[in-house]
Amino acid sequence: MGQSTETTDWVSRFADEVIEESERRAPGKPVVVASGLSPSGPIHLGNLREVMTPHLVADEIRRRGRQVRHLISWDDYDRYRKVPQGIAGVDKSWAEHIGKPLTSVPAPHGSAHPNWAEHFKAAMVESLAELGVEFDGISQTAQYTTGVYREQILHAVRHRGDIDAILDQYRTKKAPAKQQQKPLDEAELEAAEGSGAAAEDDGSSGTAGYFPYKPYCGNCEKDLTTVTSYVDDSTELSYTCTACGFAETVRLNEFNRGKLVWKVDWPMRWAYEGVVFEPSGVDHSSPGSSFQVGGQIVGIFGGKQPIGPMYAFVGISGMAKMSSSKGGVPTPGDALKIMEPQILRWLYARRRPNQSFKIAFDQEIQRLYDEWDKLDAKVAEGSALPADVAAHSRAVGTAGGELPRTPRPLPYRTLASVADITAGEAEQALRILSELDPENPIAALDEARPRYDKAEAWINNHVPADQRTIVREEPDTDLLKSLDEASQQSLRLLLDGLAEHWSLDGLTHLVYGVPKVQAGFAADATPKELPPEIKTAQRTFFALLYHLLVGRDTGPRLPTLLLAVGQDRVRALLGE
């Protein structure tokens, strides 16, 4: 494509490369990009990068008027490896299912879904719909158990010697002692665990020699089986189960209860689906890992390795406050409770895949929203940089159209303060919000939704109780009596100006102006015109107001707090 790299973002550059490669491999056919997700537990925000990276590239290709398929392989025929911690409705008894396919494990108690895999898949499907991600889902259980991959399995078994020779080059190799990647924190280790890389299984050598296929036991359904003999001509396969002692002989050309081991399964699918683009996490990209080895094994199936950027981990800020019952690592659904889908899309779109970033569940979310609102305004007025415009465009919609947005996107920190102070009382929240801008008042809470609901959910679920705002019931008479003359004068100046300045902008001007006026300057004097002591005087004045209104040194922004408390109550609490 003829775009210069200065004006294109990483998504456009990958789209150029992928279209070119697709035309080379399969001229005139739809471009195929892929993601793989294992519903072995909650699918978290680290795994979402596995979907968002190809989604953004596929969407750019679609915007250019080309046909593209984004496959999501649900690795629901993988073995159940361990019982995740802190999942509601799950206890130690689930350990008896370890070794079975994820679709053969019961769903948590109280779930509406038929099995473990479907339970965790459903939450992700719902989040992807909210995020505007269009995809073709492929259940690997369905593919394997209906014999879709029969020829590929027989082909892999016929070429097991070649596969073994490729794998053998890596079996003795140790990964370099020092990786550039920093040590993984707990959340990141869970991310690697859930990504399909955990076992990096390459098959086993038993009495039948190396074998790239694992049967699930016909009695206990577990994959703790060993192939004891295989006859190439008849495809007769014998195995025994080390878990329950069951043994049987089957014909592989008609047997559908097993799967290729991971390091063979993945490249087989690249060839079968004609995948041109599939990113992988850093855990897949180390020497001898599945992505690297797959690049050689895919040739056995007559295919080519996809273009596959390595993507960096996604961190979380504010995790300490998250309830341990969440299972440790937050999911896209958790993020979408507190942020609009546009913001979550933006976080993934604005960073190249190899750049790590954090998703905020703490106070940082307010700063993130401020940054987004500034960008939104710059894009609207035409002053944003090209790469920022591209990231914004990818965040607000897809080739299919714009995502639903909040009609009146009031500042998130203001909405959070209002939700905090009103404790979710809708009528009072509407009163405050309607007074923010008296020239253009908000007429119904729905105008501020869904942003208001997200801010309220953040306040209720992620702000600790000791940081919540509780407005005083009665004036602090002791404090009021102890005030010196200057403090009393500052309160008088504020109270005298309340009625005239009763809006968000007006009160901002008033509370910052009182210490300036007291020091003999104009209320609208700029910081350049003022001595540094004014900043100290402002901080002292703000602390006094917080003590008199909420009994603490700090709280929500004062203009919002004053509007929320209401003029009559402010006057009472400030001793009028």
BADO-591622 format. One record per residue (C-alpha): x negated, y negated, z; residue number from 1. Coordinates in steps of 0.2 Angstrom, whole numbers. Layout:
N
R    c1    c2    c3 resi
R     X     Y     Z  NUM
...
***
This chain:
576
R    c1    c2    c3 resi
R     0     0     0    1
R    -6   -17    -4    2
R    -4   -25    14    3
R   -20   -32    22    4
R   -25   -24    39    5
R   -24   -41    47    6
R    -5   -43    45    7
R    -1   -24    48    8
R     1   -15    64    9
R    -5     3    69   10
R    12    10    63   11
R    11     3    46   12
R    -7     9    44   13
R    -2    27    49   14
R    13    26    37   15
R     2    21    23   16
R    -9    36    27   17
R     5    48    29   18
R    14    44    13   19
R    -2    46     3   20
R    -6    63    11   21
R    12    69     9   22
R    12    64    -9   23
R    -5    74   -11   24
R     2    89    -2   25
R    20    90    -8   26
R    24    77   -21   27
R    42    70   -22   28
R    47    80    -6   29
R    53    72    11   30
R    39    67    22   31
R    38    78    37   32
R    32    72    55   33
R    33    82    70   34
R    34    82    89   35
R    34    97   101   36
R    42    97   119   37
R    42   110   132   38
R    58   110   143   39
R    49   118   157   40
R    55   105   169   41
R    59    86   168   42
R    52    79   152   43
R    43    64   157   44
R    37    47   151   45
R    20    55   146   46
R    29    67   135   47
R    39    53   127   48
R    23    47   118   49
R    23    64   109   50
R    40    58   102   51
R    38    39   100   52
R    22    40    90   53
R    29    50    76   54
R    46    42    78   55
R    39    24    75   56
R    29    31    60   57
R    44    40    53   58
R    55    25    55   59
R    43    14    46   60
R    43    26    31   61
R    62    26    32   62
R    62     7    31   63
R    52     8    15   64
R    66    18     7   65
R    58    35     8   66
R    65    51    14   67
R    57    58    30   68
R    61    71    43   69
R    56    70    61   70
R    56    87    68   71
R    56    90    87   72
R    51   108    91   73
R    59   113   108   74
R    47   125   114   75
R    60   134   124   76
R    54   151   120   77
R    38   148   130   78
R    36   158   146   79
R    42   150   162   80
R    25   147   171   81
R    30   140   188   82
R    44   133   199   83
R    42   114   198   84
R    43   105   215   85
R    57    94   220   86
R    70    99   207   87
R    88    98   214   88
R    97   114   214   89
R    81   125   213   90
R    73   135   227   91
R    59   148   229   92
R    70   162   222   93
R    67   155   204   94
R    49   162   206   95
R    56   179   201   96
R    59   172   183   97
R    41   168   180   98
R    35   176   164   99
R    53   175   155  100
R    57   164   141  101
R    63   147   147  102
R    80   150   139  103
R    82   166   149  104
R    79   157   166  105
R    95   151   175  106
R    98   133   175  107
R    97   124   192  108
R   112   126   204  109
R   127   115   199  110
R   120   112   181  111
R   133   112   167  112
R   120   120   155  113
R   118   139   151  114
R   100   140   155  115
R    84   131   162  116
R    78   125   145  117
R    95   118   140  118
R    97   109   156  119
R    80    99   154  120
R    83    97   135  121
R   100    89   138  122
R    93    74   148  123
R    79    71   135  124
R    92    72   120  125
R   103    59   130  126
R    88    47   132  127
R    82    49   114  128
R   100    44   108  129
R    99    28   119  130
R    82    24   112  131
R    88    26    94  132
R    77    41    90  133
R    83    51    75  134
R    77    69    74  135
R    80    86    68  136
R    79    98    83  137
R    72   115    81  138
R    75   128    95  139
R    60   140    95  140
R    71   153   104  141
R    83   153    89  142
R    68   153    76  143
R    60   168    84  144
R    75   178    90  145
R    84   177    73  146
R    68   183    63  147
R    65   167    55  148
R    46   169    57  149
R    45   187    53  150
R    34   186    38  151
R    23   174    47  152
R    21   186    62  153
R    17   201    51  154
R     5   190    41  155
R    -4   184    58  156
R    -5   202    63  157
R   -12   208    47  158
R   -25   194    48  159
R   -29   197    67  160
R   -47   200    64  161
R   -49   184    55  162
R   -40   174    69  163
R   -50   183    82  164
R   -66   178    73  165
R   -61   160    73  166
R   -56   160    91  167
R   -72   169    96  168
R   -82   154    90  169
R   -74   144   104  170
R   -72   157   118  171
R   -90   155   125  172
R   -91   136   122  173
R   -89   126   137  174
R   -81   108   136  175
R   -94    95   139  176
R   -97    92   157  177
R   -93    73   156  178
R   -78    68   146  179
R   -75    50   142  180
R   -58    51   149  181
R   -57    46   167  182
R   -52    60   180  183
R   -33    63   178  184
R   -22    57   192  185
R    -8    68   199  186
R     5    62   186  187
R    -7    64   172  188
R   -11    82   177  189
R     8    85   177  190
R     9    77   160  191
R    -4    90   153  192
R     4   104   162  193
R    21   100   153  194
R    13    98   136  195
R    11   116   130  196
R    -7   115   133  197
R    -7   122   150  198
R   -11   140   145  199
R   -20   137   129  200
R   -16   155   126  201
R   -26   163   112  202
R   -20   181   113  203
R   -27   197   122  204
R   -38   211   119  205
R   -31   228   125  206
R   -33   246   119  207
R   -26   240   102  208
R   -40   227   101  209
R   -36   208    99  210
R   -17   205    96  211
R   -10   187    92  212
R     8   192    97  213
R    16   195   114  214
R    32   205   116  215
R    44   200   130  216
R    48   216   140  217
R    64   225   135  218
R    68   228   153  219
R    63   213   164  220
R    61   200   149  221
R    44   195   155  222
R    29   193   144  223
R    17   202   156  224
R    15   215   142  225
R     0   223   134  226
R     0   230   116  227
R    -7   248   118  228
R    -6   252    99  229
R    -1   246    82  230
R     0   254    65  231
R    -2   242    51  232
R     7   253    38  233
R    23   256    48  234
R    21   240    59  235
R    24   252    74  236
R    20   243    90  237
R    19   251   107  238
R    17   240   123  239
R    19   242   142  240
R    24   230   154  241
R    13   227   169  242
R    27   219   179  243
R    40   233   179  244
R    31   248   171  245
R    43   249   156  246
R    35   255   139  247
R    43   256   122  248
R    38   258   104  249
R    46   246    91  250
R    44   241    73  251
R    37   224    71  252
R    46   221    54  253
R    63   222    63  254
R    59   217    81  255
R    64   199    87  256
R    59   198   105  257
R    42   191   106  258
R    31   177   100  259
R    14   172    93  260
R     2   166   106  261
R     1   147   107  262
R   -15   144    98  263
R    -8   154    83  264
R    10   149    84  265
R     6   130    82  266
R    -4   131    66  267
R     9   144    59  268
R    23   131    61  269
R    12   117    53  270
R    11   128    38  271
R    29   134    39  272
R    37   116    40  273
R    24   107    30  274
R    20    95    44  275
R     9    80    38  276
R     9    70    54  277
R     9    76    72  278
R     0    68    86  279
R    -7    77   101  280
R   -12    73   119  281
R   -30    71   125  282
R   -28    89   133  283
R   -26    96   116  284
R   -41    88   108  285
R   -55    94   118  286
R   -68   106   110  287
R   -60   123   107  288
R   -42   117   111  289
R   -27   122   102  290
R   -27   107    90  291
R   -45   109    85  292
R   -44   128    83  293
R   -27   126    74  294
R   -36   116    61  295
R   -45   132    56  296
R   -31   145    59  297
R   -18   135    48  298
R   -28   140    33  299
R   -24   158    36  300
R    -5   153    34  301
R    -9   143    18  302
R    -6   127    26  303
R   -16   111    31  304
R   -18   103    48  305
R    -8    87    50  306
R   -15    70    52  307
R   -15    70    71  308
R   -20    55    81  309
R   -25    59    99  310
R   -14    49   111  311
R   -19    43   128  312
R    -9    46   144  313
R     5    35   150  314
R     3    29   168  315
R    16    23   180  316
R    15     9   193  317
R    26     9   208  318
R    27    28   209  319
R    24    28   228  320
R    41    21   230  321
R    49    35   219  322
R    58    48   229  323
R    49    65   229  324
R    66    73   225  325
R    63    66   207  326
R    50    80   204  327
R    35    68   205  328
R    34    61   187  329
R    48    49   181  330
R    57    53   165  331
R    64    42   151  332
R    81    43   159  333
R    73    36   175  334
R    65    21   165  335
R    81    18   155  336
R    91    16   172  337
R    80     0   175  338
R    75    -6   158  339
R    84    -9   141  340
R    79     3   127  341
R    71   -11   118  342
R    59   -14   132  343
R    54     4   133  344
R    52     6   114  345
R    41   -10   114  346
R    29    -2   127  347
R    26    12   115  348
R    26     2    99  349
R    14   -12   105  350
R    -1    -1   110  351
R   -11    10    98  352
R    -9    29   102  353
R   -26    30   109  354
R   -23    15   121  355
R   -16    20   138  356
R    -3     9   146  357
R     8     9   162  358
R    26     9   164  359
R    32    -2   179  360
R    44     4   192  361
R    38    -9   204  362
R    38   -29   205  363
R    28   -28   189  364
R    44   -25   179  365
R    49   -43   182  366
R    33   -49   174  367
R    35   -37   159  368
R    53   -44   156  369
R    46   -62   157  370
R    33   -57   144  371
R    47   -49   133  372
R    58   -64   134  373
R    44   -76   129  374
R    40   -65   114  375
R    59   -64   109  376
R    59   -83   109  377
R    43   -85    99  378
R    50   -72    86  379
R    66   -82    85  380
R    57   -98    82  381
R    44   -91    70  382
R    28   -94    80  383
R    24   -76    85  384
R     8   -67    78  385
R    12   -54    64  386
R     7   -39    75  387
R    18   -45    89  388
R    32   -48    76  389
R    30   -30    70  390
R    31   -23    88  391
R    46   -33    92  392
R    55   -28    76  393
R    51    -9    80  394
R    58   -12    98  395
R    74   -20    94  396
R    80    -8    80  397
R    77     6    68  398
R    79     8    49  399
R    97    12    54  400
R   101    -5    62  401
R    98   -15    78  402
R   101    -7    95  403
R   115   -14   106  404
R   108   -28   116  405
R   113   -39   131  406
R   124   -54   124  407
R   116   -66   137  408
R    99   -60   141  409
R    97   -70   158  410
R    80   -68   166  411
R    78   -51   174  412
R    70   -58   190  413
R    86   -69   192  414
R    98   -55   189  415
R    88   -44   201  416
R    88   -58   214  417
R   107   -60   212  418
R   110   -41   213  419
R    99   -40   229  420
R   108   -55   238  421
R   126   -50   233  422
R   123   -31   237  423
R   132   -27   221  424
R   147   -37   224  425
R   153   -41   206  426
R   164   -56   210  427
R   150   -65   219  428
R   137   -61   206  429
R   148   -68   193  430
R   150   -84   203  431
R   131   -86   205  432
R   128   -82   187  433
R   141   -94   180  434
R   132  -108   190  435
R   115  -105   183  436
R   119  -116   167  437
R   134  -126   170  438
R   133  -133   152  439
R   136  -116   145  440
R   143  -105   159  441
R   143   -86   158  442
R   162   -81   158  443
R   161   -63   162  444
R   148   -51   170  445
R   149   -40   154  446
R   140   -55   145  447
R   124   -51   156  448
R   126   -32   154  449
R   117   -20   152  450
R   103   -30   158  451
R   112   -35   174  452
R   115   -16   178  453
R    97   -11   175  454
R    91   -25   187  455
R   104   -19   200  456
R    98    -1   198  457
R    80    -7   200  458
R    84   -16   216  459
R    94    -2   223  460
R    82    12   219  461
R    65     5   218  462
R    64   -10   230  463
R    60    -4   248  464
R    73    -8   261  465
R    61   -20   271  466
R    59   -30   255  467
R    78   -32   252  468
R    85   -49   255  469
R    98   -52   269  470
R   105   -69   271  471
R   106   -75   289  472
R   124   -75   296  473
R   120   -89   308  474
R   108  -104   308  475
R    92  -102   317  476
R    95  -115   330  477
R    79  -113   339  478
R    69  -116   323  479
R    79  -131   318  480
R    77  -139   335  481
R    58  -136   335  482
R    55  -145   318  483
R    44  -161   317  484
R    50  -176   308  485
R    42  -173   292  486
R    51  -155   291  487
R    67  -163   296  488
R    65  -176   282  489
R    61  -163   269  490
R    78  -154   273  491
R    87  -170   272  492
R    80  -174   255  493
R    85  -156   249  494
R   103  -157   256  495
R   106  -175   249  496
R   101  -169   231  497
R   111  -152   232  498
R   127  -157   224  499
R   119  -167   210  500
R   107  -153   206  501
R   118  -138   207  502
R   111  -127   193  503
R    96  -116   190  504
R    86  -130   182  505
R    92  -143   193  506
R    88  -134   209  507
R    71  -129   202  508
R    67  -148   199  509
R    74  -152   217  510
R    64  -139   227  511
R    48  -143   219  512
R    51  -161   219  513
R    55  -164   238  514
R    37  -162   244  515
R    31  -174   230  516
R    44  -187   235  517
R    39  -185   253  518
R    21  -189   248  519
R    26  -204   239  520
R    26  -197   221  521
R    40  -196   208  522
R    50  -180   209  523
R    45  -176   190  524
R    26  -180   193  525
R    16  -167   184  526
R     2  -156   193  527
R   -11  -166   184  528
R    -5  -182   192  529
R    -4  -174   210  530
R   -18  -171   223  531
R   -20  -152   227  532
R   -12  -155   245  533
R     5  -156   236  534
R     3  -137   232  535
R     0  -133   251  536
R    15  -145   256  537
R    26  -135   243  538
R    21  -118   250  539
R    25  -124   268  540
R    42  -131   263  541
R    46  -115   253  542
R    41  -104   269  543
R    53  -115   280  544
R    67  -113   268  545
R    65   -94   267  546
R    64   -93   286  547
R    80  -103   288  548
R    90   -94   274  549
R    83   -76   276  550
R    72   -75   291  551
R    56   -71   281  552
R    41   -80   274  553
R    46   -75   256  554
R    61   -69   245  555
R    68   -71   228  556
R    65   -88   219  557
R    72  -102   229  558
R    83  -109   215  559
R    91   -92   213  560
R    93   -89   232  561
R   101  -106   235  562
R   114  -103   221  563
R   117   -86   228  564
R   120   -92   245  565
R   132  -105   239  566
R   132  -124   244  567
R   143  -123   259  568
R   133  -109   267  569
R   116  -117   263  570
R   121  -133   271  571
R   127  -123   287  572
R   110  -113   288  573
R    99  -129   285  574
R   108  -137   300  575
R   119  -150   292  576
***
